[in-house]
Amino acid sequence: MQIFLKSGGNLRAMLKPDVDYYTRKIEFDGQQTISEILKAISIDSRYVAFIYVDGKVKDFSYVPSDGQTITLQPPVSGG
């Protein structure tokens, strides 16, 4: 199975996009949570403020379906 992870900001660089500037395709077994998928690709969940799937906020225990696009929102900072 595969999903597409998207992100911007500093998190985009950690994601290492391969589909386009913001998107990385991930192959997974279909039973993994977002937390487990992030760990498998060496992204610390502390760098993810929100997870959006189909316009809805999900938590790290969400198990994605084949072909879904998941947007990872990095924390906002400023001065």
PDB file of N, CA, C and O in Angstrom:
ATOM      1  N   MET A   1       0.848  -1.177   0.000  1.00  0.00           N
ATOM      2  CA  MET A   1       0.000   0.000   0.000  1.00  0.00           C
ATOM      3  C   MET A   1       0.891   1.236   0.000  1.00  0.00           C
ATOM      4  O   MET A   1       2.061   1.183   0.377  1.00  0.00           O
ATOM      5  N   GLN A   2       0.309   2.339  -0.429  1.00  0.00           N
ATOM      6  CA  GLN A   2       1.076   3.575  -0.429  1.00  0.00           C
ATOM      7  C   GLN A   2       0.228   4.754  -0.004  1.00  0.00           C
ATOM      8  O   GLN A   2      -0.988   4.778  -0.197  1.00  0.00           O
ATOM      9  N   ILE A   3       0.900   5.732   0.582  1.00  0.00           N
ATOM     10  CA  ILE A   3       0.280   7.006   0.929  1.00  0.00           C
ATOM     11  C   ILE A   3       1.219   8.111   0.450  1.00  0.00           C
ATOM     12  O   ILE A   3       2.358   7.860   0.056  1.00  0.00           O
ATOM     13  N   PHE A   4       0.711   9.329   0.496  1.00  0.00           N
ATOM     14  CA  PHE A   4       1.502  10.488   0.125  1.00  0.00           C
ATOM     15  C   PHE A   4       1.518  11.441   1.309  1.00  0.00           C
ATOM     16  O   PHE A   4       0.467  11.867   1.787  1.00  0.00           O
ATOM     17  N   LEU A   5       2.715  11.774   1.780  1.00  0.00           N
ATOM     18  CA  LEU A   5       2.875  12.731   2.866  1.00  0.00           C
ATOM     19  C   LEU A   5       3.303  14.056   2.264  1.00  0.00           C
ATOM     20  O   LEU A   5       4.185  14.108   1.406  1.00  0.00           O
ATOM     21  N   LYS A   6       2.658  15.142   2.730  1.00  0.00           N
ATOM     22  CA  LYS A   6       2.972  16.489   2.232  1.00  0.00           C
ATOM     23  C   LYS A   6       3.319  17.372   3.415  1.00  0.00           C
ATOM     24  O   LYS A   6       2.762  17.223   4.503  1.00  0.00           O
ATOM     25  N   SER A   7       4.253  18.301   3.189  1.00  0.00           N
ATOM     26  CA  SER A   7       4.556  19.280   4.222  1.00  0.00           C
ATOM     27  C   SER A   7       5.323  20.446   3.643  1.00  0.00           C
ATOM     28  O   SER A   7       5.826  20.391   2.521  1.00  0.00           O
ATOM     29  N   GLY A   8       5.400  21.491   4.423  1.00  0.00           N
ATOM     30  CA  GLY A   8       6.161  22.676   4.049  1.00  0.00           C
ATOM     31  C   GLY A   8       7.108  23.050   5.169  1.00  0.00           C
ATOM     32  O   GLY A   8       7.260  22.307   6.139  1.00  0.00           O
ATOM     33  N   GLY A   9       7.737  24.189   5.038  1.00  0.00           N
ATOM     34  CA  GLY A   9       8.647  24.690   6.065  1.00  0.00           C
ATOM     35  C   GLY A   9       9.823  23.755   6.308  1.00  0.00           C
ATOM     36  O   GLY A   9      10.234  23.007   5.420  1.00  0.00           O
ATOM     37  N   ASN A  10      10.352  23.808   7.510  1.00  0.00           N
ATOM     38  CA  ASN A  10      11.490  22.961   7.874  1.00  0.00           C
ATOM     39  C   ASN A  10      11.133  21.481   7.832  1.00  0.00           C
ATOM     40  O   ASN A  10      11.996  20.641   7.577  1.00  0.00           O
ATOM     41  N   LEU A  11       9.888  21.161   8.075  1.00  0.00           N
ATOM     42  CA  LEU A  11       9.450  19.769   8.051  1.00  0.00           C
ATOM     43  C   LEU A  11       9.550  19.188   6.634  1.00  0.00           C
ATOM     44  O   LEU A  11       9.792  17.992   6.474  1.00  0.00           O
ATOM     45  N   ARG A  12       9.369  20.015   5.620  1.00  0.00           N
ATOM     46  CA  ARG A  12       9.491  19.552   4.246  1.00  0.00           C
ATOM     47  C   ARG A  12      10.886  18.995   3.979  1.00  0.00           C
ATOM     48  O   ARG A  12      11.025  17.967   3.317  1.00  0.00           O
ATOM     49  N   ALA A  13      11.902  19.654   4.478  1.00  0.00           N
ATOM     50  CA  ALA A  13      13.275  19.179   4.281  1.00  0.00           C
ATOM     51  C   ALA A  13      13.493  17.829   4.954  1.00  0.00           C
ATOM     52  O   ALA A  13      14.174  16.966   4.401  1.00  0.00           O
ATOM     53  N   MET A  14      12.921  17.637   6.141  1.00  0.00           N
ATOM     54  CA  MET A  14      13.039  16.345   6.840  1.00  0.00           C
ATOM     55  C   MET A  14      12.278  15.248   6.108  1.00  0.00           C
ATOM     56  O   MET A  14      12.677  14.083   6.123  1.00  0.00           O
ATOM     57  N   LEU A  15      11.175  15.633   5.467  1.00  0.00           N
ATOM     58  CA  LEU A  15      10.329  14.672   4.757  1.00  0.00           C
ATOM     59  C   LEU A  15      11.037  14.105   3.523  1.00  0.00           C
ATOM     60  O   LEU A  15      10.763  12.976   3.115  1.00  0.00           O
ATOM     61  N   LYS A  16      11.936  14.877   2.936  1.00  0.00           N
ATOM     62  CA  LYS A  16      12.667  14.476   1.731  1.00  0.00           C
ATOM     63  C   LYS A  16      11.712  14.121   0.589  1.00  0.00           C
ATOM     64  O   LYS A  16      11.655  12.967   0.165  1.00  0.00           O
ATOM     65  N   PRO A  17      10.967  15.103   0.095  1.00  0.00           N
ATOM     66  CA  PRO A  17       9.984  14.871  -0.965  1.00  0.00           C
ATOM     67  C   PRO A  17      10.597  14.213  -2.197  1.00  0.00           C
ATOM     68  O   PRO A  17      11.740  14.489  -2.561  1.00  0.00           O
ATOM     69  N   ASP A  18       9.818  13.336  -2.831  1.00  0.00           N
ATOM     70  CA  ASP A  18      10.288  12.668  -4.049  1.00  0.00           C
ATOM     71  C   ASP A  18       9.262  12.697  -5.181  1.00  0.00           C
ATOM     72  O   ASP A  18       9.588  12.341  -6.314  1.00  0.00           O
ATOM     73  N   VAL A  19       8.035  13.114  -4.897  1.00  0.00           N
ATOM     74  CA  VAL A  19       6.995  13.198  -5.931  1.00  0.00           C
ATOM     75  C   VAL A  19       6.983  14.597  -6.541  1.00  0.00           C
ATOM     76  O   VAL A  19       6.980  14.757  -7.762  1.00  0.00           O
ATOM     77  N   ASP A  20       6.977  15.603  -5.673  1.00  0.00           N
ATOM     78  CA  ASP A  20       7.095  16.996  -6.078  1.00  0.00           C
ATOM     79  C   ASP A  20       7.774  17.740  -4.935  1.00  0.00           C
ATOM     80  O   ASP A  20       8.302  17.108  -4.020  1.00  0.00           O
ATOM     81  N   TYR A  21       7.770  19.049  -4.969  1.00  0.00           N
ATOM     82  CA  TYR A  21       8.488  19.853  -3.985  1.00  0.00           C
ATOM     83  C   TYR A  21       8.022  19.614  -2.546  1.00  0.00           C
ATOM     84  O   TYR A  21       8.803  19.782  -1.609  1.00  0.00           O
ATOM     85  N   TYR A  22       6.756  19.223  -2.362  1.00  0.00           N
ATOM     86  CA  TYR A  22       6.170  19.076  -1.034  1.00  0.00           C
ATOM     87  C   TYR A  22       5.804  17.638  -0.655  1.00  0.00           C
ATOM     88  O   TYR A  22       5.474  17.391   0.505  1.00  0.00           O
ATOM     89  N   THR A  23       5.848  16.697  -1.572  1.00  0.00           N
ATOM     90  CA  THR A  23       5.220  15.396  -1.387  1.00  0.00           C
ATOM     91  C   THR A  23       6.210  14.239  -1.471  1.00  0.00           C
ATOM     92  O   THR A  23       7.095  14.209  -2.326  1.00  0.00           O
ATOM     93  N   ARG A  24       6.030  13.283  -0.549  1.00  0.00           N
ATOM     94  CA  ARG A  24       6.821  12.046  -0.562  1.00  0.00           C
ATOM     95  C   ARG A  24       5.875  10.853  -0.579  1.00  0.00           C
ATOM     96  O   ARG A  24       4.912  10.796   0.187  1.00  0.00           O
ATOM     97  N   LYS A  25       6.160   9.909  -1.455  1.00  0.00           N
ATOM     98  CA  LYS A  25       5.377   8.669  -1.518  1.00  0.00           C
ATOM     99  C   LYS A  25       5.979   7.681  -0.524  1.00  0.00           C
ATOM    100  O   LYS A  25       7.195   7.495  -0.478  1.00  0.00           O
ATOM    101  N   ILE A  26       5.117   7.053   0.268  1.00  0.00           N
ATOM    102  CA  ILE A  26       5.537   6.096   1.288  1.00  0.00           C
ATOM    103  C   ILE A  26       4.845   4.764   1.042  1.00  0.00           C
ATOM    104  O   ILE A  26       3.624   4.716   0.888  1.00  0.00           O
ATOM    105  N   GLU A  27       5.603   3.701   1.005  1.00  0.00           N
ATOM    106  CA  GLU A  27       5.053   2.343   0.944  1.00  0.00           C
ATOM    107  C   GLU A  27       4.929   1.835   2.380  1.00  0.00           C
ATOM    108  O   GLU A  27       5.857   1.986   3.176  1.00  0.00           O
ATOM    109  N   PHE A  28       3.782   1.233   2.714  1.00  0.00           N
ATOM    110  CA  PHE A  28       3.591   0.700   4.066  1.00  0.00           C
ATOM    111  C   PHE A  28       2.691  -0.523   4.005  1.00  0.00           C
ATOM    112  O   PHE A  28       2.081  -0.812   2.976  1.00  0.00           O
ATOM    113  N   ASP A  29       2.619  -1.243   5.133  1.00  0.00           N
ATOM    114  CA  ASP A  29       1.905  -2.524   5.131  1.00  0.00           C
ATOM    115  C   ASP A  29       0.395  -2.408   5.319  1.00  0.00           C
ATOM    116  O   ASP A  29      -0.314  -3.412   5.246  1.00  0.00           O
ATOM    117  N   GLY A  30      -0.105  -1.200   5.558  1.00  0.00           N
ATOM    118  CA  GLY A  30      -1.543  -1.004   5.692  1.00  0.00           C
ATOM    119  C   GLY A  30      -2.062  -1.071   7.112  1.00  0.00           C
ATOM    120  O   GLY A  30      -3.238  -0.801   7.356  1.00  0.00           O
ATOM    121  N   GLN A  31      -1.198  -1.429   8.057  1.00  0.00           N
ATOM    122  CA  GLN A  31      -1.620  -1.525   9.455  1.00  0.00           C
ATOM    123  C   GLN A  31      -0.929  -0.505  10.343  1.00  0.00           C
ATOM    124  O   GLN A  31      -1.236  -0.410  11.532  1.00  0.00           O
ATOM    125  N   GLN A  32      -0.014   0.247   9.790  1.00  0.00           N
ATOM    126  CA  GLN A  32       0.767   1.184  10.584  1.00  0.00           C
ATOM    127  C   GLN A  32       0.017   2.487  10.827  1.00  0.00           C
ATOM    128  O   GLN A  32      -0.739   2.963   9.981  1.00  0.00           O
ATOM    129  N   THR A  33       0.251   3.047  12.010  1.00  0.00           N
ATOM    130  CA  THR A  33      -0.298   4.361  12.344  1.00  0.00           C
ATOM    131  C   THR A  33       0.606   5.439  11.752  1.00  0.00           C
ATOM    132  O   THR A  33       1.724   5.159  11.318  1.00  0.00           O
ATOM    133  N   ILE A  34       0.112   6.657  11.742  1.00  0.00           N
ATOM    134  CA  ILE A  34       0.936   7.779  11.287  1.00  0.00           C
ATOM    135  C   ILE A  34       2.193   7.870  12.148  1.00  0.00           C
ATOM    136  O   ILE A  34       3.282   8.106  11.626  1.00  0.00           O
ATOM    137  N   SER A  35       2.058   7.690  13.432  1.00  0.00           N
ATOM    138  CA  SER A  35       3.211   7.736  14.330  1.00  0.00           C
ATOM    139  C   SER A  35       4.262   6.707  13.932  1.00  0.00           C
ATOM    140  O   SER A  35       5.451   7.026  13.890  1.00  0.00           O
ATOM    141  N   GLU A  36       3.848   5.497  13.644  1.00  0.00           N
ATOM    142  CA  GLU A  36       4.777   4.438  13.248  1.00  0.00           C
ATOM    143  C   GLU A  36       5.420   4.724  11.891  1.00  0.00           C
ATOM    144  O   GLU A  36       6.602   4.449  11.686  1.00  0.00           O
ATOM    145  N   ILE A  37       4.639   5.275  10.974  1.00  0.00           N
ATOM    146  CA  ILE A  37       5.167   5.621   9.651  1.00  0.00           C
ATOM    147  C   ILE A  37       6.214   6.718   9.774  1.00  0.00           C
ATOM    148  O   ILE A  37       7.274   6.635   9.155  1.00  0.00           O
ATOM    149  N   LEU A  38       5.925   7.751  10.574  1.00  0.00           N
ATOM    150  CA  LEU A  38       6.891   8.828  10.765  1.00  0.00           C
ATOM    151  C   LEU A  38       8.182   8.305  11.384  1.00  0.00           C
ATOM    152  O   LEU A  38       9.275   8.688  10.969  1.00  0.00           O
ATOM    153  N   LYS A  39       8.053   7.440  12.367  1.00  0.00           N
ATOM    154  CA  LYS A  39       9.235   6.858  13.002  1.00  0.00           C
ATOM    155  C   LYS A  39      10.053   6.056  11.986  1.00  0.00           C
ATOM    156  O   LYS A  39      11.283   6.113  11.994  1.00  0.00           O
ATOM    157  N   ALA A  40       9.376   5.315  11.117  1.00  0.00           N
ATOM    158  CA  ALA A  40      10.058   4.490  10.111  1.00  0.00           C
ATOM    159  C   ALA A  40      10.851   5.331   9.108  1.00  0.00           C
ATOM    160  O   ALA A  40      11.844   4.862   8.552  1.00  0.00           O
ATOM    161  N   ILE A  41      10.412   6.579   8.877  1.00  0.00           N
ATOM    162  CA  ILE A  41      11.137   7.437   7.932  1.00  0.00           C
ATOM    163  C   ILE A  41      11.958   8.501   8.677  1.00  0.00           C
ATOM    164  O   ILE A  41      12.366   9.504   8.092  1.00  0.00           O
ATOM    165  N   SER A  42      12.189   8.269   9.963  1.00  0.00           N
ATOM    166  CA  SER A  42      13.076   9.103  10.797  1.00  0.00           C
ATOM    167  C   SER A  42      12.604  10.541  10.972  1.00  0.00           C
ATOM    168  O   SER A  42      13.409  11.472  10.967  1.00  0.00           O
ATOM    169  N   ILE A  43      11.301  10.715  11.126  1.00  0.00           N
ATOM    170  CA  ILE A  43      10.771  12.041  11.452  1.00  0.00           C
ATOM    171  C   ILE A  43      10.206  11.995  12.863  1.00  0.00           C
ATOM    172  O   ILE A  43       9.302  11.214  13.160  1.00  0.00           O
ATOM    173  N   ASP A  44      10.750  12.835  13.721  1.00  0.00           N
ATOM    174  CA  ASP A  44      10.306  12.933  15.107  1.00  0.00           C
ATOM    175  C   ASP A  44       8.953  13.638  15.135  1.00  0.00           C
ATOM    176  O   ASP A  44       8.804  14.717  14.561  1.00  0.00           O
ATOM    177  N   SER A  45       7.975  13.040  15.791  1.00  0.00           N
ATOM    178  CA  SER A  45       6.620  13.610  15.817  1.00  0.00           C
ATOM    179  C   SER A  45       6.565  14.976  16.504  1.00  0.00           C
ATOM    180  O   SER A  45       5.567  15.684  16.372  1.00  0.00           O
ATOM    181  N   ARG A  46       7.597  15.354  17.220  1.00  0.00           N
ATOM    182  CA  ARG A  46       7.625  16.696  17.834  1.00  0.00           C
ATOM    183  C   ARG A  46       7.635  17.799  16.779  1.00  0.00           C
ATOM    184  O   ARG A  46       7.285  18.944  17.069  1.00  0.00           O
ATOM    185  N   TYR A  47       8.036  17.453  15.553  1.00  0.00           N
ATOM    186  CA  TYR A  47       8.098  18.433  14.481  1.00  0.00           C
ATOM    187  C   TYR A  47       6.789  18.537  13.700  1.00  0.00           C
ATOM    188  O   TYR A  47       6.716  19.249  12.699  1.00  0.00           O
ATOM    189  N   VAL A  48       5.760  17.830  14.156  1.00  0.00           N
ATOM    190  CA  VAL A  48       4.448  17.842  13.496  1.00  0.00           C
ATOM    191  C   VAL A  48       3.413  18.387  14.476  1.00  0.00           C
ATOM    192  O   VAL A  48       3.150  17.773  15.510  1.00  0.00           O
ATOM    193  N   ALA A  49       2.828  19.533  14.154  1.00  0.00           N
ATOM    194  CA  ALA A  49       1.819  20.132  15.029  1.00  0.00           C
ATOM    195  C   ALA A  49       0.440  19.535  14.773  1.00  0.00           C
ATOM    196  O   ALA A  49      -0.303  19.249  15.712  1.00  0.00           O
ATOM    197  N   PHE A  50       0.096  19.347  13.480  1.00  0.00           N
ATOM    198  CA  PHE A  50      -1.208  18.822  13.100  1.00  0.00           C
ATOM    199  C   PHE A  50      -1.070  17.865  11.936  1.00  0.00           C
ATOM    200  O   PHE A  50      -0.136  17.960  11.139  1.00  0.00           O
ATOM    201  N   ILE A  51      -2.014  16.941  11.850  1.00  0.00           N
ATOM    202  CA  ILE A  51      -2.095  15.998  10.739  1.00  0.00           C
ATOM    203  C   ILE A  51      -3.469  16.194  10.111  1.00  0.00           C
ATOM    204  O   ILE A  51      -4.486  16.088  10.795  1.00  0.00           O
ATOM    205  N   TYR A  52      -3.502  16.481   8.803  1.00  0.00           N
ATOM    206  CA  TYR A  52      -4.759  16.684   8.092  1.00  0.00           C
ATOM    207  C   TYR A  52      -4.969  15.580   7.063  1.00  0.00           C
ATOM    208  O   TYR A  52      -4.079  15.266   6.273  1.00  0.00           O
ATOM    209  N   VAL A  53      -6.161  15.001   7.090  1.00  0.00           N
ATOM    210  CA  VAL A  53      -6.561  14.008   6.095  1.00  0.00           C
ATOM    211  C   VAL A  53      -7.951  14.398   5.609  1.00  0.00           C
ATOM    212  O   VAL A  53      -8.888  14.473   6.404  1.00  0.00           O
ATOM    213  N   ASP A  54      -8.090  14.644   4.326  1.00  0.00           N
ATOM    214  CA  ASP A  54      -9.368  15.051   3.741  1.00  0.00           C
ATOM    215  C   ASP A  54      -9.962  16.256   4.462  1.00  0.00           C
ATOM    216  O   ASP A  54     -11.171  16.326   4.680  1.00  0.00           O
ATOM    217  N   GLY A  55      -9.095  17.209   4.833  1.00  0.00           N
ATOM    218  CA  GLY A  55      -9.538  18.434   5.475  1.00  0.00           C
ATOM    219  C   GLY A  55      -9.894  18.308   6.943  1.00  0.00           C
ATOM    220  O   GLY A  55     -10.405  19.261   7.531  1.00  0.00           O
ATOM    221  N   LYS A  56      -9.637  17.153   7.553  1.00  0.00           N
ATOM    222  CA  LYS A  56      -9.952  16.936   8.960  1.00  0.00           C
ATOM    223  C   LYS A  56      -8.670  16.647   9.737  1.00  0.00           C
ATOM    224  O   LYS A  56      -7.755  15.992   9.237  1.00  0.00           O
ATOM    225  N   VAL A  57      -8.627  17.150  10.969  1.00  0.00           N
ATOM    226  CA  VAL A  57      -7.468  16.907  11.824  1.00  0.00           C
ATOM    227  C   VAL A  57      -7.540  15.486  12.371  1.00  0.00           C
ATOM    228  O   VAL A  57      -8.583  15.049  12.857  1.00  0.00           O
ATOM    229  N   LYS A  58      -6.430  14.777  12.287  1.00  0.00           N
ATOM    230  CA  LYS A  58      -6.324  13.412  12.815  1.00  0.00           C
ATOM    231  C   LYS A  58      -5.205  13.381  13.843  1.00  0.00           C
ATOM    232  O   LYS A  58      -4.365  14.279  13.881  1.00  0.00           O
ATOM    233  N   ASP A  59      -5.194  12.339  14.684  1.00  0.00           N
ATOM    234  CA  ASP A  59      -4.101  12.216  15.644  1.00  0.00           C
ATOM    235  C   ASP A  59      -3.087  11.181  15.153  1.00  0.00           C
ATOM    236  O   ASP A  59      -3.268  10.563  14.104  1.00  0.00           O
ATOM    237  N   PHE A  60      -2.040  11.010  15.915  1.00  0.00           N
ATOM    238  CA  PHE A  60      -0.945  10.136  15.503  1.00  0.00           C
ATOM    239  C   PHE A  60      -1.320   8.658  15.474  1.00  0.00           C
ATOM    240  O   PHE A  60      -0.575   7.848  14.923  1.00  0.00           O
ATOM    241  N   SER A  61      -2.441   8.299  16.044  1.00  0.00           N
ATOM    242  CA  SER A  61      -2.882   6.899  16.026  1.00  0.00           C
ATOM    243  C   SER A  61      -3.699   6.559  14.778  1.00  0.00           C
ATOM    244  O   SER A  61      -4.127   5.417  14.611  1.00  0.00           O
ATOM    245  N   TYR A  62      -3.915   7.534  13.911  1.00  0.00           N
ATOM    246  CA  TYR A  62      -4.687   7.322  12.689  1.00  0.00           C
ATOM    247  C   TYR A  62      -3.964   6.333  11.766  1.00  0.00           C
ATOM    248  O   TYR A  62      -2.755   6.438  11.558  1.00  0.00           O
ATOM    249  N   VAL A  63      -4.715   5.376  11.219  1.00  0.00           N
ATOM    250  CA  VAL A  63      -4.183   4.406  10.254  1.00  0.00           C
ATOM    251  C   VAL A  63      -4.699   4.818   8.873  1.00  0.00           C
ATOM    252  O   VAL A  63      -5.895   4.721   8.602  1.00  0.00           O
ATOM    253  N   PRO A  64      -3.796   5.277   8.002  1.00  0.00           N
ATOM    254  CA  PRO A  64      -4.233   5.748   6.686  1.00  0.00           C
ATOM    255  C   PRO A  64      -4.661   4.622   5.754  1.00  0.00           C
ATOM    256  O   PRO A  64      -4.259   3.469   5.912  1.00  0.00           O
ATOM    257  N   SER A  65      -5.481   4.985   4.789  1.00  0.00           N
ATOM    258  CA  SER A  65      -5.928   4.054   3.754  1.00  0.00           C
ATOM    259  C   SER A  65      -5.038   4.192   2.533  1.00  0.00           C
ATOM    260  O   SER A  65      -4.380   5.217   2.352  1.00  0.00           O
ATOM    261  N   ASP A  66      -5.015   3.172   1.701  1.00  0.00           N
ATOM    262  CA  ASP A  66      -4.209   3.166   0.491  1.00  0.00           C
ATOM    263  C   ASP A  66      -4.540   4.368  -0.392  1.00  0.00           C
ATOM    264  O   ASP A  66      -5.706   4.650  -0.666  1.00  0.00           O
ATOM    265  N   GLY A  67      -3.508   5.063  -0.825  1.00  0.00           N
ATOM    266  CA  GLY A  67      -3.668   6.174  -1.749  1.00  0.00           C
ATOM    267  C   GLY A  67      -3.968   7.515  -1.124  1.00  0.00           C
ATOM    268  O   GLY A  67      -4.032   8.513  -1.840  1.00  0.00           O
ATOM    269  N   GLN A  68      -4.157   7.583   0.186  1.00  0.00           N
ATOM    270  CA  GLN A  68      -4.494   8.854   0.824  1.00  0.00           C
ATOM    271  C   GLN A  68      -3.320   9.821   0.812  1.00  0.00           C
ATOM    272  O   GLN A  68      -2.156   9.420   0.813  1.00  0.00           O
ATOM    273  N   THR A  69      -3.659  11.106   0.800  1.00  0.00           N
ATOM    274  CA  THR A  69      -2.674  12.163   0.960  1.00  0.00           C
ATOM    275  C   THR A  69      -2.839  12.734   2.341  1.00  0.00           C
ATOM    276  O   THR A  69      -3.927  13.167   2.719  1.00  0.00           O
ATOM    277  N   ILE A  70      -1.756  12.738   3.100  1.00  0.00           N
ATOM    278  CA  ILE A  70      -1.754  13.228   4.473  1.00  0.00           C
ATOM    279  C   ILE A  70      -0.868  14.458   4.538  1.00  0.00           C
ATOM    280  O   ILE A  70       0.293  14.409   4.132  1.00  0.00           O
ATOM    281  N   THR A  71      -1.404  15.561   5.045  1.00  0.00           N
ATOM    282  CA  THR A  71      -0.635  16.787   5.179  1.00  0.00           C
ATOM    283  C   THR A  71      -0.137  16.905   6.608  1.00  0.00           C
ATOM    284  O   THR A  71      -0.912  16.818   7.562  1.00  0.00           O
ATOM    285  N   LEU A  72       1.163  17.103   6.742  1.00  0.00           N
ATOM    286  CA  LEU A  72       1.795  17.287   8.046  1.00  0.00           C
ATOM    287  C   LEU A  72       2.077  18.766   8.220  1.00  0.00           C
ATOM    288  O   LEU A  72       2.842  19.353   7.454  1.00  0.00           O
ATOM    289  N   GLN A  73       1.466  19.368   9.221  1.00  0.00           N
ATOM    290  CA  GLN A  73       1.641  20.796   9.480  1.00  0.00           C
ATOM    291  C   GLN A  73       2.712  20.990  10.524  1.00  0.00           C
ATOM    292  O   GLN A  73       2.560  20.512  11.649  1.00  0.00           O
ATOM    293  N   PRO A  74       3.799  21.680  10.188  1.00  0.00           N
ATOM    294  CA  PRO A  74       4.833  21.936  11.195  1.00  0.00           C
ATOM    295  C   PRO A  74       4.353  22.988  12.183  1.00  0.00           C
ATOM    296  O   PRO A  74       3.442  23.760  11.884  1.00  0.00           O
ATOM    297  N   PRO A  75       4.972  23.018  13.369  1.00  0.00           N
ATOM    298  CA  PRO A  75       4.620  24.074  14.337  1.00  0.00           C
ATOM    299  C   PRO A  75       4.932  25.438  13.731  1.00  0.00           C
ATOM    300  O   PRO A  75       5.865  25.581  12.941  1.00  0.00           O
ATOM    301  N   VAL A  76       4.149  26.423  14.106  1.00  0.00           N
ATOM    302  CA  VAL A  76       4.352  27.781  13.621  1.00  0.00           C
ATOM    303  C   VAL A  76       5.216  28.517  14.630  1.00  0.00           C
ATOM    304  O   VAL A  76       5.003  28.418  15.838  1.00  0.00           O
ATOM    305  N   SER A  77       6.177  29.244  14.128  1.00  0.00           N
ATOM    306  CA  SER A  77       7.010  30.055  15.018  1.00  0.00           C
ATOM    307  C   SER A  77       7.214  31.412  14.377  1.00  0.00           C
ATOM    308  O   SER A  77       7.007  31.586  13.176  1.00  0.00           O
ATOM    309  N   GLY A  78       7.606  32.331  15.158  1.00  0.00           N
ATOM    310  CA  GLY A  78       7.809  33.662  14.619  1.00  0.00           C
ATOM    311  C   GLY A  78       8.395  34.568  15.671  1.00  0.00           C
ATOM    312  O   GLY A  78       8.751  34.151  16.773  1.00  0.00           O
ATOM    313  N   GLY A  79       8.478  35.791  15.298  1.00  0.00           N
ATOM    314  CA  GLY A  79       9.092  36.712  16.250  1.00  0.00           C
ATOM    315  C   GLY A  79       8.434  38.050  16.196  1.00  0.00           C
ATOM    316  O   GLY A  79       8.821  38.958  16.931  1.00  0.00           O
TER     317      GLY A  79
END
